[in-house]
Amino acid sequence: MDRADAQALTLCVVYSPHAGAVDCVDLQLPAGATLADALRASGLLERHPGIELESAKVGIWGKACTLDTPLRDGDRVELYRPLAVDPKEARRLRYRSHRERVRKG
């Protein structure tokens, strides 16, 4: 392994455009790369044109981060899509649906 390879970061960038679909890109970037660098290099922004990088929610291994966060070897960079339904409202709707099924049954 030469010196350049020793300083390269190997990481994965993932995005789920909708339930059941995952777009995953394995990358090698130079040491000192940031989360924004990884997202730009991944090609996700071109494949999913609705994503606005400056306002997107992003993270590393499930922990929210900023675009200028430096990366480490082995990181999993995640791009989060907006929630379609507020989690509390979704829970209420599931409870209401369950209660109606129990009454009918």
N, C-alpha and C positions, 0 to 999 in steps of 0.2 A: 504494500500500500504506500503510495507516495504522499508527500506532505499535503498536497491539495486535497486528496481524498480524506485524510485524517481530519481536516477542518470542515468538511462538508457535513451538512445536517441532512439526515434522512427522516422524512416525516410524511404524514398522510393528511390530506385536506378532504373533508366530507361535507356534503350538503344533501338534505332530503327535500326535494321540491314538492313532494306530497306523500301522504301515508303509503308505506310499502315500497317506496323508491328511494335509492341512495346513490348519489354520484360521488365516487371516491377516487381520489387521484394521489398516487404516490409520487413524491418529489425528492430531489436532492437540491439543496440550496447552500450557498456559502455561509460560513459562520458569521453571526451578526445579523442575519436576516430577521425581519419582523413579521408579525402576523399578516400585515397588509401585503408584504412582499410575497408571502406564500399564497394568499388568495389571488393576487394578480398572476402569478406564475402558473397556477393550477388550471386556468382556462375556464373556471366555473362562471366567472362574470360574463364571458362571451356566450357560453352555452345556456345561461339562464339570464336573459337580458333585463328582467324585472328587478334584479338585485341592485340596490344603490349602496355601494360599499361604505360611503361616509355615514350612512344612517343604519346600516345593518347591525344586528346583534351577533357578536362573535365570541368564541371562547376556545379554550384548550382543555381537553379532557373533561368537558362538562362544567368548567369554571369560567364565568364571564371575564373577558379581558378587553383591553383596548387595542386598536389597530397598531399602535407603536410598541406592543409587547414583544420583547426579543424571544426568539424561539430556541429550544434546546433539541438535541438529537433525540428522535423517537417521539416527538410531540404529535398529538392528533388535533389538528386545527379544525374547528367546527364553525359552520356558518348556519345560524338559526333562522328559520322562517317565522314570520309573525303568527301568533296564535289566531286561529279562526274563531274560536269561542273562548270566552273567559272561563278558566277552570272551575270557578265556583258555580257559574251558570250551568256548565256542562254537568256537574254533579247534581244540581237541582233537577235538571231535565231527566237524567237517568233515574233518580229517585222517583220522580213523578210518573215516569213510564212504568217502572217496576210496580209502584203502588196500584196503578190502573190495571195491570195484568193480574195482580193478586186478587183484586176485587172481582174481575170477570171470571177467574178460575175457581 
